Amino acid sequence: MNADEPQMNVDKKPKPDPRSSAFIGGHDHSLPASQGPGVGGHGEKLLAWYRQGHRDLPWRRTADPYRIWVSEIMLQQTRAQAVIPYYQRFLERFPTVDALAAAAEEDVLALWSGLGYYSRARNLHRAARLVAGAGSFPRDYDALRALPGIGDYTAAAIASIAFQLPYAVLDGNVLRVVARVENDASDITATRTRGRFRAVAQEWLDPRHPGMFNQALMELGATLCLPRNPLCLVCPLAAVCRAREEGVAAQLPVKLRKTAAEQIDGTLLIVRRGCRILLRQRDAAARRMPGFWDLPAPEDLPAARTGRHFGEIRHTITHYHYTLTVMAASWAPLPKANPGPRFGWFRPMRLAGIPLSTTARKALKLVGIL
Ligand code: SF4
C-alpha cells in the first residue's frame, strides 16, 4: 500500500512547456493539472510493478513489429485471453508479413473466424501486401499510421513497443487510469476530452522505456484499475491518484454518449444431409461480413420444414443484441435458377478451413457439431 507516500501538491506543479514533446496540438490551456512526467514521480514504481508481475502474454515475448502488430489488431475489442489461441494459430500459419501478404483472403478470414470485427483481418491483409511490396516494415509513427486499419492507438503501440519511440497509447484502460489519477469527470466520448487525456498520457510517458511504460499503464487498467472495483490498495499509483483520495474512483470515467441497445430476434436452421451440414455464403458485396459462411435462416429456405428446437444462442455486436433460435430443418431443393444466396454442404472437419460466422459457430457448438 502506498498511503504513506507524500501527496502531490498540484498548486506547485509547473505549467507544461509548449516546446517539449509532451505538448501536443496546443492543448495546454485545457489540460487538467497533470501529475507530470512518470505520473508524479511514480513512473519507476509503475514500471517495477509491471516487471514483477505482469501477465505472461505471448506477444510480450517478442520485439518483432509484425507480431506486435498482429497482436494489437486482434486485441482491439477483444480480451487478451480470448486472443491467445487465435494469435498462435495465425502466426503458425503466417509467420512473417510476406507469408500473410501471399495468402488468399479466404484463408486469412478462416483463421480469424470467431474473433469478430472482420474488417480488422481484411485491413491487416491489405496492409501486409503494402508492407511486403515496400520491402521493409515502416519504422516511424506516420508511416505506420498511414497503413490500412492502423489508427492513433495502434501506431503508437507498435512505434513504442517495437521501436522504442516516445508515443503514448490511449486505449480504454489508459483513459480510465488518466480520468482517475487526474480525477477528471469530463465525458470520455468527447473528442476534446480524448485529446486532453492523450496529452496527459504523453506527459506521463517515460521516454527511456516508452514501450514498457505504455504496456504497464494498460496492464494497470486491465488488472488493477478495474471499471467497477479498482484495487487501489495494491496500486503503484495510489499515492498520486486523486480519485482514490476523493473516494470517487468507481464513478470515473464518465461516458455520456450511449447508443441505445437494440434487441434482434431470429432463427438459424440446421439442415443435414448424411454427415454434411448446409451453409449459405454471404454476398461479396454485403455490408457485414462479406464472403462469410453462415447457417441459413427460414427466409433463405422458404420450402424447408422446421423440426426439433435445439435452444437459443445469444450474440452481441456493438449495441446489437441477437437472440437466435436454433432449429432442425429438412432440405427442400431450391429452383435451379435460384437468384438467392450461394449454398454449400460441408463436413464438420472442413469448417475450420472456411470463414465461418460467430453465430454459426455458436449454433453448431450448441448442437454438438463443433
Ligand atoms: S489508485 Fe485505484 S483508481 Fe487510482 S489508478 Fe490505482 S487502481 Fe486506479
Residues whose N, C-alpha, C, O or C-beta is under 5 A from the ligand:
A	BS01	SF4	V177 R180 L224 C225 P230 L231 C232 C235 L237 A238 C241 R244 A249
